[in-house]
């Protein structure tokens, strides 16, 4: 059934290119048929879902281990990072603790 959908879109694209240049010479018709197929082929592939994998990956499987952004890494390093995400831990001094505050002296 998937191949039939794909072939149908290819034929539709070629037919649309042929009908749009019905009063032209044959080289122009062939070029327009190729352009019609070029535009109809991705639509047919998407609608036929050709190339689809068996099952989508889980979120945990897609993230690289150790990059400190997955929920497992954040949970494992919670006590080390004191609950802050990576690179967002405030510093120890007063200026570093307030570095993200808005300047209210304007």
N, C-alpha and C positions, 0 to 999 in steps of 0.2 A: 504494500500500500504506500510506503514511503517513496519508493522509486517511482510509482505512478504519479504521485503529487509533484515530485521533482521534474519528471518528464513533461507533465502538464504545464508547469510554469515555463519550462524551456520553450515548448511549442507556442505558448501564449506570447512570450517575448518576441519570438521570431515572427509570429503572425502580426503582432502589433507593428514591428518594424517594416514588414512587407506592406501592410495596409496604409501606413503613413506615407509611403513613397510609391503608390500604385501607378502613377503616371510618369515615373522616372525611368532611366535606363537600368539594366541589370546590375552593373557594378555598384551603383548607388543603393539599389535594393538589398544587395548582399551585405553591404556595409551597415545599413540600417537594421537589417535582421540580426547582425552580430551585436550591434549596440543594444537592441532589444533583449537579446539573450543575456548580455552582460549585466543589464539591470534586473532582469527577472530571475537570474540564477541565485543570487544571495537570498532573495525573498523565498524562493522555493526551498532552499537549503534550511532556512530558519523554520519555515512552516512544516517541513518534513522532519525536522529535528535530526538531520543526518550529522553524525559525528558526536552525538551526545554520549557522555560517559554513562556507565552503569548506575552509579549513585554519586551524589555530590559529597564532597568532603565536609567533615565537621569543622567548626570554627577552630577547635583546638588543633586539628591536623593541618590546617592551612598556615598557621603562624609558625615561625621558626622557633625551636626551643632555645631558650637562653637569651632572647632579645629583650627580655624584661617587660614585654607588653602583654603577654598572654595572662589570662587569669591565674593559671597555675604558677607562673613565675612571680606574679604579684603576691600571691598567697605564700609562696615559699620564702620570699624575701621581705615579708611584712615587718618583722621585728628589726631587721637590719635597716630598712628604709623608714621606719617609724610611721608607716601608713601613707607615705607620700609617693606619688608616681616617680619614675626615674627622671632625673634632671630637674625636678621641681621642688626639691627639699630646700627650705629656707636656711640661710646661714645662721651663724651663732651671734653675729653682732647686730646691733639695733638697725644699722643702715641696710644690711642685707635682709633683715626680716621685713622691712618696709619697702623693698625695692619694687614690688608690684603694685603698691598703693598708688592711687592717683595723686598728682600734685595739686594740693588744695590752695596753694599760694597765688593762683592766677587772679 
